[in-house]
Amino acid sequence: MQGRKAIVPTGLLLFFCFAMLGFNKSNAAQLVGGQASGIFGKTTEIVVPIDLVPGGGENVAALQLDVAFDPSQLSLDTVSLGAGAQQAGKNVKFALIESGKARLLIYDINQTIMSQGTMANLVFKISHSATAGTQVLTLNQNVVCDPNADLIASTTSDGLVTIEVPGVSRDYSQVKVYPNPVKSIDGHVQVIFMDLTENTTIKIYKISGEVVKEIKEQIGGMAVWDGKNNTGKEVASGVYLYLIKNKAGDKKTGKIAVVR
């Protein structure tokens, strides 16, 4: 089950937990961000779990949590309900409250206890501007309450996402161009060229020979065509030619089909 994007006010869960207005400090809950990795240009999505770790008898009925990430490296696509929360009959909602920060709310009108396990799965996509390295997912602003609407003391442990960038190739023998064909009905909006050499330039042509777009190798032997021409307009359906070349004189040609 995937979470619905919604406006989640800061004090919403606090409202649910107003009854006693006291911390149950003897029963501390721990929310732990998982670790995941992906390869720039190859991994379609990175899934990072948020787990609830038992801390000594706590009875968690609902929770709210903020997750901060670097938007130049990652974009949050959706949030799905984790197995632990799903078994307890909960729902998940999330909202991007600012660039690089999302708020999660896991709750339901039932008072079923979520004892342990995965509460939610954060589904990220790697940003076009991403660089190789490890990104920290900061968990904070956590609010946890029990079935009696008492606040439970809780702690967090940050998650980690490692992004790998493919190395630069020596020639064009392993060049990959995908997706091909490009089908907008399938959500395709760009074409990725991989395993390029350094100082590569790519020209996209119409069958008539007219130049549509010129792009350059960007990072880690990769380049991206956004499906637009040099004036910023989306190209029409049809077959397009590409010419890949570098300063050493190496070349590779091929065709790309675009289906709108």
MITOR-489452 format. One record per residue: residue number from 1; residue in one letter; x, y, z of N, C-alpha, C, O, CB in turn. Coordinates in steps of 0.05 Angstrom, whole numbers. Glycine has a CB too. Example, Ala and Ser with C-alpha at 12.3 -4.5 7.8 and 13.67 -1.06 7.14 Angstrom:
# MITOR-489452
  seq  type  n_east  n_north    n_up  ca_east  ca_north   ca_up  c_east  c_north    c_up  o_east  o_north    o_up  cb_east  cb_north   cb_up
    1     a     264     -114     156      246       -90     156     264      -66     156     285      -66     169      226       -89     181
    2     s     257      -45     142      273       -21     143     258        1     157     268       23     161      282       -12     114
END
This chain:
# MITOR-489452
  seq  type  n_east  n_north    n_up  ca_east  ca_north   ca_up  c_east  c_north    c_up  o_east  o_north    o_up  cb_east  cb_north   cb_up
    1     m      17      -24       0        0         0       0      18       25       0      36       27      16      -19         0      24
    2     q      12       43     -18       28        68     -20      14       90      -5     -10       91      -4       33        75     -49
    3     g      30      108       6       20       130      21       9      151       2      18      154     -21       40       142      39
    4     r     -10      166      11      -21       188      -5      -8      214       3      -3      219      27      -52       190      -1
    5     k      -1      230     -17       10       256     -11     -12      273       1     -33      275     -10       23       270     -36
    6     a      -6      285      24      -26       301      37     -12      322      54      12      320      60      -45       284      55
    7     i     -27      343      62      -16       363      80     -18      351     108     -39      345     118      -31       390      78
    8     v       5      348     121        6       336     148      15      358     167      39      363     169       25       311     148
    9     p      -3      371     181        4       392     199      23      383     221      23      359     229      -20       404     212
   10     t      40      401     230       60       394     250      48      382     275      58      363     286       77       418     258
   11     g      25      393     284       14       385     309      -8      364     307     -22      359     326        3       408     323
   12     l     -11      351     283      -33       333     279     -32      309     298     -51      303     312      -33       323     251
   13     l      -8      296     300       -6       273     317      -6      282     346     -16      267     364       19       257     311
   14     l       5      305     352        3       315     379     -26      319     389     -32      315     412       18       342     382
   15     f     -43      325     370      -72       328     376     -83      301     384     -99      299     402      -87       340     352
   16     f     -74      280     369      -83       253     376     -74      244     403     -87      228     416      -74       233     354
   17     c     -51      255     411      -38       246     436     -41      266     459     -23      269     475       -9       240     431
   18     f     -64      280     460      -66       302     479     -76      292     506     -74      307     525      -85       323     468
   19     a     -87      269     508     -103       261     531     -88      264     557     -98      277     576     -112       232     528
   20     m     -65      252     560      -50       253     585     -28      274     585     -20      284     606      -38       226     591
   21     l     -19      281     561        1       302     558      26      296     574      40      314     584      -10       329     566
   22     g      32      270     577       56       263     593      73      244     577      63      228     561       48       250     619
   23     f      99      245     582      118       226     569     120      201     585     122      202     610      146       239     566
   24     n     118      179     572      122       153     584     151      146     581     158      129     564      103       131     571
   25     k     169      159     596      197       157     591     209      129     595     230      123     585      212       176     608
   26     s     195      113     611      206        86     616     203       68     591     216       47     590      192        73     639
   27     n     186       76     573      181        60     549     190       75     524     174       87     510      152        52     547
   28     a     216       75     518      227        90     496     226       74     470     234       50     470      255        99     502
   29     a     216       86     449      215        73     423     238       84     406     246      107     409      188        78     409
   30     q     248       68     387      270        76     370     262       73     341     254       51     333      296        61     376
   31     l     264       95     325      258        94     297     284       95     282     300      113     285      240       118     289
   32     v     289       74     266      315        71     253     313       72     223     297       57     211      327        44     262
   33     g     328       90     211      329        91     182     347       70     171     368       64     182      339       119     172
   34     g     339       57     149      355        35     137     377       46     119     381       70     117      337        17     122
   35     q     391       27     107      412        34      88     406       21      61     395       -1      59      439        24      98
   36     a     412       36      39      406        27      12     426       39      -7     440       59       1      377        33       4
   37     s     428       29     -31      446        40     -50     434       38     -78     416       23     -83      473        25     -49
   38     g     445       54     -96      436        54    -124     458       64    -142     477       77    -134      411        71    -127
   39     i     455       58    -168      474        66    -188     462       87    -206     441       83    -218      484        42    -205
   40     f     475      110    -208      466       132    -224     462      123    -253     480      112    -266      486       156    -224
   41     g     437      127    -264      431       120    -291     422       91    -295     413       84    -316      455       124    -308
   42     k     424       75    -274      416        47    -276     394       39    -256     375       25    -264      440        28    -272
   43     t     396       49    -232      376        43    -212     351       60    -215     353       85    -215      388        46    -183
   44     t     328       48    -218      303        63    -223     292       75    -197     281       97    -197      282        46    -236
   45     e     296       60    -175      286        71    -149     303       58    -126     313       36    -128      256        65    -145
   46     i     305       74    -105      319        65     -81     299       64     -58     287       84     -52      344        83     -74
   47     v     297       41     -45      277        38     -24     292       37       3     309       20       8      260        12     -28
   48     v     285       56      21      297        57      47     275       52      69     256       68      71      311        85      52
   49     p     278       31      84      258        26     105     262       43     130     284       51     136      259        -4     113
   50     i     240       48     144      240        61     170     230       40     189     206       32     188      223        88     171
   51     d     247       30     207      239         9     225     234       19     253     246       38     263      261       -12     226
   52     l     216        5     267      211         9     295     225      -13     311     220      -36     307      180        10     302
   53     v     243       -5     329      258       -24     345     247      -23     373     246       -2     385      289       -17     344
   54     p     240      -46     384      229       -47     412     250      -36     431     274      -41     429      222       -75     420
   55     g     240      -20     450      258        -8     469     252      -15     498     264       -3     517      258        22     467
   56     g     235      -34     502      230       -43     530     201      -40     538     194      -30     560      246       -26     548
   57     g     183      -50     521      155       -52     530     137      -30     519     113      -28     527      153       -51     558
   58     e     147      -13     501      130         8     491     108       -3     473     111      -24     460      146        29     476
   59     n      85       10     473       62         2     456      56       24     437      40       42     444       38        -6     474
   60     v      67       24     413       64        46     394      38       42     378      34       21     365       88        47     376
   61     a      21       62     379       -4        61     363      -4       80     340     -18       76     320      -28        68     381
   62     a      12      101     341       14       120     319      40      135     321      52      138     343      -10       140     319
   63     l      50      146     298       75       161     299      76      181     276      63      177     255       99       142     298
   64     q      91      202     281       97       222     261     127      227     260     140      226     281       81       249     267
   65     l     137      231     236      166       233     233     173      251     209     160      249     188      179       205     230
   66     d     194      267     212      205       283     190     230      269     179     246      259     195      210       312     198
   67     v     233      269     153      257       258     140     269      280     122     256      290     104      250       232     124
   68     a     294      287     127      308       307     111     329      294      94     343      276     102      321       329     130
   69     f     331      303      69      350       292      49     359      314      31     348      336      30      337       269      33
   70     d     381      309      16      392       328      -2     377      327     -29     381      307     -43      423       324      -6
   71     p     361      347     -36      346       345     -61     363      346     -86     353      340    -108      326       368     -62
   72     s     388      355     -84      406       354    -107     415      326    -113     426      320    -135      429       373    -103
   73     q     412      308     -94      420       280     -97     397      260    -100     399      241    -115      437       272     -73
   74     l     376      266     -85      353       248     -85     327      263     -87     324      286     -78      354       231     -59
   75     s     307      249     -98      279       260     -98     261      238     -87     263      215     -96      270       269    -127
   76     l     243      246     -69      225       227     -57     201      223     -76     186      241     -81      215       236     -29
   77     d     198      198     -86      177       192    -105     151      185     -91     130      195     -98      185       169    -123
   78     t     152      167     -71      128       160     -56     137      147     -30     161      142     -25      110       140     -72
   79     v     117      140     -13      122       126      12     101      104      14      77      109      11      120       145      37
   80     s     111       80      19       92        57      21      92       48      50     111       52      65      101        34       3
   81     l      70       35      58       66        25      85      84        1      89      84      -18      73       37        18      90
   82     g      98        0     112      115       -23     118      99      -46     129      76      -43     137      136       -15     138
   83     a     111      -70     128       97       -94     136      88      -93     166      66     -102     172      115      -118     133
   84     g     105      -81     183       97       -80     211      73      -63     216      56      -70     232      120       -69     227
   85     a      71      -40     203       48       -22     205      23      -34     191       1      -30     200       54         6     195
   86     q      28      -47     168        6       -58     153      -8      -80     169     -32      -82     168       17       -70     126
   87     q       8      -97     183       -4      -118     199     -22     -107     221     -40     -120     230       18      -135     211
   88     a     -16      -83     230      -31       -70     251     -55      -54     240     -70      -42     255      -14       -52     267
   89     g     -59      -55     213      -81       -41     201     -79      -11     199     -99        3     199     -106       -48     216
   90     k     -54       -2     197      -50        27     197     -50       38     168     -51       23     149      -23        34     210
   91     n     -50       65     166      -48        79     141     -23       97     142     -13      103     164      -73        96     136
   92     v     -13      104     119        9       123     118       3      146     100      -8      142      78       35       108     108
   93     k       9      170     108        7       194      92      34      209      93      48      207     113      -17       213     102
   94     f      40      223      72       65       238      72      61      264      56      44      266      39       88       222      61
   95     a      78      283      62       77       308      48     106      320      47     121      317      67       57       328      61
   96     l     112      333      25      137       348      24     132      375      36     118      392      24      148       350      -6
   97     i     142      380      60      136       405      74     155      427      65     149      451      69      138       401     104
   98     e     177      420      53      196       439      41     215      423      24     215      399      24      211       456      62
   99     s     231      437       8      250       423     -10     269      406       7     283      417      25      265       443     -27
  100     g     270      380       2      288       363      17     278      354      44     293      344      60      313       376      20
  101     k     252      358      50      242       349      76     213      339      72     196      352      61      242       372      96
  102     a     209      314      82      182       302      81     172      296     109     188      290     127      182       276      63
  103     r     146      297     112      134       289     138     116      265     134     100      264     116      117       313     150
  104     l     120      245     151      105       220     150      87      218     174      93      226     196      124       195     149
  105     l      63      207     169       44       202     190      33      174     187      22      167     166       21       223     190
  106     i      37      157     207       27       130     207       7      127     230      14      131     253       50       109     209
  107     y     -18      120     223      -39       122     243     -64      106     233     -64       95     211      -47       151     248
  108     d     -84      105     250     -110        95     243    -128      100     267    -118      105     289     -111        65     234
  109     i    -154       98     263     -172       102     286    -171       78     305    -179       81     329     -201       106     276
  110     n    -161       56     296     -158        33     314    -134       38     332    -116       54     326     -155         6     298
  111     q    -134       24     354     -112        27     374     -94        3     374     -80       -3     394     -124        31     402
  112     t     -93      -11     352      -75       -34     349     -46      -26     353     -37       -5     343      -80       -48     322
  113     i     -32      -42     367       -4       -36     373      15      -44     350      11      -66     338        5       -51     399
  114     m      33      -27     343       55       -33     324      79      -40     341      94      -21     350       60       -10     304
  115     s      84      -65     346      105       -72     365     133      -69     354     151      -61     368      101      -101     374
  116     q     137      -77     328      164       -75     316     162      -80     286     140      -86     276      183       -95     329
  117     g     184      -77     272      185       -82     244     185      -57     227     190      -35     238      160       -98     236
  118     t     181      -59     202      183       -37     183     156      -21     184     135      -32     179      189       -46     155
  119     m     159        5     190      135        22     191     129       34     164     105       37     157      139        43     212
  120     a     149       41     149      145        54     123     170       49     105     192       44     115      140        84     126
  121     n     166       51      79      187        48      60     188       74      43     169       81      30      183        24      41
  122     l     211       88      45      214       112      29     225      105       2     246       91       0      234       132      44
  123     v     212      113     -19      220       106     -46     232      131     -60     217      150     -66      196        95     -63
  124     f     258      131     -64      272       153     -76     280      147    -105     283      124    -113      297       160     -59
  125     k     284      169    -120      296       168    -146     322      184    -144     324      204    -130      277       178    -169
  126     i     342      176    -159      368       190    -160     365      215    -177     356      213    -200      391       172    -169
  127     s     372      238    -167      370       263    -182     390      264    -205     411      251    -204      374       287    -163
  128     h     383      280    -226      401       282    -249     428      294    -242     448      290    -255      387       299    -271
  129     s     428      310    -220      453       324    -212     468      309    -191     488      319    -180      446       352    -202
  130     a     460      284    -186      473       268    -165     502      262    -170     511      260    -193      458       242    -161
  131     t     518      261    -149      546       254    -150     551      229    -133     534      223    -115      564       277    -142
  132     a     573      216    -137      579       192    -122     584      199     -93     596      219     -86      604       177    -134
  133     g     575      182     -75      579       186     -46     556      176     -30     537      164     -40      583       216     -41
  134     t     558      179      -4      537       170      15     521      194      25     533      213      35      550       154      38
  135     q     495      191      23      477       213      32     463      205      58     455      182      62      456       219      10
  136     v     461      224      77      448       218     102     419      226     101     412      248      92      463       234     125
  137     l     402      209     110      373       215     113     369      221     142     369      203     159      354       191     103
  138     t     364      246     149      362       255     177     333      251     186     315      262     175      371       284     180
  139     l     330      236     207      304       231     219     301      249     244     318      248     262      299       201     227
  140     n     280      265     245      276       282     268     246      290     271     229      280     256      293       308     266
  141     q     241      307     290      213       316     296     194      293     300     171      293     292      203       334     273
  142     n     205      272     313      189       248     317     170      251     341     176      261     362      208       224     322
  143     v     145      242     336      124       242     356     111      214     356     102      205     335      103       265     351
  144     v     111      201     379      101       174     381      81      173     404      86      185     425      124       153     385
  145     c      59      159     401       40       156     423      29      128     425      30      112     406       16       175     419
  146     d      19      121     448        9        94     454     -21       93     451     -33      114     445       17        84     482
  147     p     -34       70     455      -64        68     451     -79       86     470    -103       92     464      -72        40     455
  148     n     -68       94     492      -81       112     511     -77      141     505     -84      159     521      -73       106     540
  149     a     -64      147     482      -58       174     473     -37      187     491     -35      212     491      -84       191     474
  150     d     -22      172     505        1       183     519      25      185     500      29      167     484        9       165     544
  151     l      40      206     503       65       209     487      86      189     498      89      186     522       75       238     488
  152     i     100      176     479      121       158     486     148      171     479     151      181     456      118       130     472
  153     a     167      170     497      193       180     490     205      163     467     202      139     467      212       179     515
  154     s     218      176     448      228       162     425     254      174     416     260      198     420      208       162     402
  155     t     270      158     403      296       167     392     296      159     362     280      142     353      320       155     407
  156     t     315      170     348      318       163     319     347      157     312     366      165     326      308       187     302
  157     s     350      142     291      376       135     280     374      140     250     357      129     236      385       106     286
  158     d     392      157     240      390       166     212     395      143     192     408      123     198      411       188     206
  159     g     383      146     168      387       127     147     410      136     128     419      159     129      362       123     131
  160     l     419      117     111      441       123      92     434      113      64     423       91      61      467       111     102
  161     v     441      129      44      438       121      16     464      126       2     475      148       2      415       137       2
  162     t     475      105     -10      500       106     -24     494      107     -54     481       90     -65      519        83     -17
  163     i     505      127     -68      501       130     -96     528      124    -110     548      136    -104      491       159    -103
  164     e     526      106    -129      550        99    -145     547      112    -173     525      112    -184      554        69    -147
  165     v     569      121    -184      569       133    -211     588      115    -228     611      112    -222      578       163    -211
  166     p     577      104    -251      594        88    -268     619      102    -278     618      127    -282      578        77    -292
  167     g     640       88    -282      665       100    -291     663      107    -321     646       98    -335      687        81    -286
  168     v     682      123    -329      684       132    -357     697      110    -374     717       98    -366      699       158    -360
  169     s     685      104    -397      695        83    -415     718       93    -432     722      117    -435      673        72    -433
  170     r     734       74    -443      756        81    -461     747       84    -490     760       97    -506      778        61    -458
  171     d     725       70    -497      715        72    -524     685       69    -524     673       69    -502      728        49    -543
  172     y     672       67    -547      643        66    -549     632       38    -552     609       34    -560      634        84    -572
  173     s     648       18    -547      640       -10    -552     617      -19    -533     602      -37    -540      663       -29    -549
  174     q     616       -6    -510      595       -14    -490     573        7    -486     559        6    -467      609       -20    -464
  175     v     571       25    -505      551        47    -502     523       35    -500     515       17    -516      553        67    -525
  176     k     508       46    -481      479        38    -478     462       63    -481     469       84    -471      475        24    -450
  177     v     440       60    -495      421        82    -499     393       71    -491     383       53    -504      421        92    -529
  178     y     382       83    -470      355        73    -462     340       95    -448     352      115    -438      359        49    -443
  179     p     313       93    -447      297        73    -460     297       78    -491     300      100    -499      269        72    -449
  180     n     293       57    -506      291        59    -535     274       36    -545     283       13    -545      319        60    -548
  181     p     249       41    -553      237        67    -558     230       83    -533     227       72    -511      213        64    -576
  182     v     227      109    -537      218       127    -515     188      130    -518     178      141    -537      232       155    -517
  183     k     173      120    -498      144       121    -498     133      138    -476     136      131    -452      132        92    -496
  184     s     122      160    -483      111       179    -462      89      166    -447      84      173    -423      102       205    -475
  185     i      74      147    -459       52       133    -446      63      117    -422      48      111    -404       37       116    -465
  186     d      88      109    -424      100        93    -402     115      111    -382     129      102    -364      120        73    -413
  187     g     112      137    -386      125       156    -368     153      164    -375     167      177    -360      125       145    -341
  188     h     162      155    -399      189       162    -408     190      192    -416     174      201    -432      198       144    -431
  189     v     209      206    -406      212       234    -413     241      241    -422     246      263    -430      204       252    -390
  190     q     259      221    -420      286       226    -427     300      201    -436     291      179    -432      301       238    -403
  191     v     323      205    -450      339       183    -460     366      186    -446     378      208    -446      342       184    -491
  192     i     377      164    -436      403       164    -422     423      150    -439     419      127    -448      400       151    -394
  193     f     446      162    -444      469       151    -457     489      143    -436     498      160    -420      481       170    -479
  194     m     497      118    -436      516       109    -415     541       97    -427     542       90    -451      503        88    -398
  195     d     562       96    -410      588        84    -418     601      100    -441     611       89    -460      585        55    -426
  196     l     600      127    -438      612       144    -458     641      149    -450     649      145    -427      597       171    -460
  197     t     657      159    -468      684       167    -462     684      196    -453     664      209    -454      703       163    -487
  198     e     707      205    -444      710       233    -436     707      251    -461     714      243    -483      736       238    -421
  199     n     698      276    -455      695       296    -477     678      287    -500     683      292    -523      723       303    -487
  200     t     656      273    -493      637       263    -514     617      285    -520     607      299    -502      623       238    -504
  201     t     610      287    -545      588       304    -555     569      287    -570     577      270    -586      599       328    -573
  202     i     543      291    -565      522       276    -578     504      295    -593     495      315    -582      506       259    -558
  203     k     499      289    -619      481       305    -635     457      287    -643     460      264    -652      495       316    -660
  204     i     433      298    -638      408       285    -646     398      297    -672     396      322    -674      387       287    -623
  205     y     392      281    -692      383       291    -718     356      280    -725     348      259    -716      404       283    -739
  206     k     342      295    -742      319       285    -755     329      267    -779     352      269    -787      300       307    -766
  207     i     311      251    -789      318       234    -812     327      251    -835     344      243    -852      295       216    -820
  208     s     316      276    -837      323       294    -859     352      305    -856     362      317    -875      304       317    -859
  209     g     364      301    -833      391       311    -828     392      337    -811     414      346    -805      405       316    -854
  210     e     369      348    -805      368       372    -788     376      366    -760     366      347    -748      340       385    -789
  211     v     394      382    -748      402       378    -721     380      386    -702     369      408    -704      428       394    -714
  212     v     373      368    -684      351       373    -664     363      383    -638     353      402    -626      335       347    -660
  213     k     384      370    -628      395       377    -602     424      368    -601     431      347    -612      378       364    -579
  214     e     440      383    -587      468       375    -582     472      375    -552     466      394    -538      488       395    -596
  215     i     483      353    -542      487       350    -513     516      340    -509     528      329    -527      466       331    -500
  216     k     525      343    -484      553       334    -478     553      315    -455     534      314    -439      570       358    -471
  217     e     573      298    -454      577       280    -432     578      296    -406     593      316    -404      604       263    -435
  218     q     562      287    -386      558       304    -362     574      295    -338     590      310    -327      529       304    -355
  219     i     571      270    -330      585       260    -307     587      230    -308     568      216    -314      572       269    -281
  220     g     610      219    -301      613       190    -300     607      176    -326     597      153    -325      596       180    -279
  221     g     613      188    -349      609       174    -374     579      173    -382     571      154    -395      620       147    -373
  222     m     564      193    -374      535       193    -380     526      219    -392     539      240    -387      519       187    -354
  223     a     505      218    -407      492       242    -418     462      237    -419     453      214    -422      504       249    -446
  224     v     446      258    -417      417       255    -418     405      274    -439     411      297    -440      405       261    -390
  225     w     388      262    -456      372       278    -474     344      279    -463     331      259    -458      372       266    -503
  226     d     334      304    -459      308       308    -447     284      306    -466     262      312    -459      307       334    -434
  227     g     290      297    -491      269       294    -510     259      320    -522     238      321    -535      245       280    -498
  228     k     276      341    -519      268       367    -530     289      376    -550     311      366    -551      266       388    -507
  229     n     281      396    -566      300       407    -586     315      430    -574     313      436    -550      285       416    -612
  230     n     331      443    -590      348       465    -580     332      490    -571     343      507    -557      367       473    -601
  231     t     306      491    -578      289       513    -569     273      506    -544     258      523    -534      271       522    -591
  232     g     277      481    -534      263       473    -510     236      461    -514     221      456    -495      260       496    -493
  233     k     228      455    -539      203       442    -545     206      412    -548     226      403    -559      190       455    -571
  234     e     186      397    -539      186       368    -541     186      361    -571     170      372    -587      163       355    -526
  235     v     202      341    -578      202       332    -606     177      315    -611     166      304    -593      228       316    -613
  236     a     169      314    -636      146       298    -644     153      268    -646     177      261    -645      135       308    -671
  237     s     133      252    -648      137       223    -652     153      219    -678     149      234    -697      110       208    -652
  238     g     169      199    -678      185       193    -702     211      179    -695     217      173    -672      190       218    -717
  239     v     227      175    -716      253       162    -712     274      184    -715     274      200    -734      258       139    -733
  240     y     293      184    -696      314       204    -696     341      189    -696     344      167    -687      312       222    -671
  241     l     361      202    -707      388       191    -709     405      205    -688     401      228    -681      400       195    -737
  242     y     425      190    -677      444       202    -659     472      196    -669     478      175    -680      440       192    -631
  243     l     490      216    -665      518       213    -671     534      220    -646     533      242    -635      526       232    -695
  244     i     548      200    -636      565       203    -612     594      205    -621     603      188    -637      561       179    -592
  245     k     608      225    -612      637       227    -620     652      241    -598     641      255    -581      639       242    -647
  246     n     679      237    -598      696       251    -579     719      264    -594     721      263    -618      707       231    -559
  247     k     736      278    -578      758       293    -590     779      275    -603     795      284    -620      771       310    -569
  248     a     779      249    -595      799       230    -606     790      220    -634     805      206    -647      803       207    -588
  249     g     765      227    -642      756       218    -668     739      193    -667     730      184    -688      779       214    -686
  250     d     734      182    -644      717       158    -641     688      166    -647     680      188    -640      720       145    -613
  251     k     673      148    -660      645       155    -667     628      130    -663     637      108    -665      643       165    -696
  252     k     602      136    -659      582       115    -658     556      127    -666     549      149    -657      580       102    -630
  253     t     541      113    -683      514       123    -692     493      103    -685     498       80    -680      514       129    -722
  254     g     468      113    -685      445        96    -680     419      110    -683     419      133    -692      447        84    -652
  255     k     397       97    -677      371       108    -680     356      107    -653     359       89    -637      354        94    -702
  256     i     338      127    -650      320       128    -626     292      133    -636     287      151    -652      329       151    -606
  257     a     274      116    -627      245       120    -634     231      134    -612     234      126    -588      232        92    -640
  258     v     216      155    -618      201       170    -599     171      166    -605     162      170    -627      208       200    -600
  259     v     156      158    -584      127       153    -587     113      170    -567     115      165    -543      120       122    -584
  260     r      98      190    -577       83       208    -559      55      197    -554      39      209    -539       81       236    -571
END
